[in-house]
Amino acid sequence: MSIEDALRALNGWWTSGEVNRELAKPYRRKLFSDVRMVFTFHRQVILLIGLRRVGKTTIMYRLISDLIKRETPRRVLYFSFDAETPGLVELLEVYRRTTGID
């Protein structure tokens, strides 16, 4: 799968305008509020690390769901580095080329 195809598959809200309900589950952990506050006020890249199956990805999808209510969906980029992936610079170059967003 090309990087462009992977980006489109992982960022379905670029076309639908919303996060799939199965990914952005309604339950919100306490950490969600902390992450949202940091992201909202500081506009930083957020890296969540931790044990498997503790809710890291769910928190990110909830954050994305909240964010695309205020932002153009194509301005929100999600990428999972679980599998063998390209370098970050290459990934961002493909994102810019694919979406036209700098």
QUIQUINOR-V77784 format. One record per backbone hydrogen bond with DSSP energy under -1.0 kcal/mol. CO is the residue of the C=O (numbers start at 0). NH is the residue of the N-H. If there is no record, write none. Layout:
co=CO nh=NH
co=CO nh=NH
This chain:
co=1 nh=5
co=2 nh=6
co=3 nh=7
co=4 nh=8
co=5 nh=9
co=6 nh=10
co=10 nh=13
co=11 nh=14
co=11 nh=15
co=12 nh=16
co=19 nh=22
co=19 nh=23
co=22 nh=24
co=28 nh=31
co=29 nh=33
co=30 nh=34
co=31 nh=35
co=32 nh=36
co=33 nh=37
co=34 nh=38
co=35 nh=39
co=36 nh=40
co=37 nh=41
co=38 nh=42
co=54 nh=58
co=55 nh=59
co=56 nh=60
co=57 nh=61
co=58 nh=62
co=59 nh=63
co=60 nh=64
co=61 nh=65
co=62 nh=66
co=63 nh=67
co=66 nh=69
co=66 nh=70
co=71 nh=74
co=72 nh=75
co=86 nh=90
co=87 nh=91
co=88 nh=92
co=89 nh=93
co=90 nh=94
co=91 nh=95
co=92 nh=96
co=93 nh=97
co=94 nh=98
co=95 nh=99
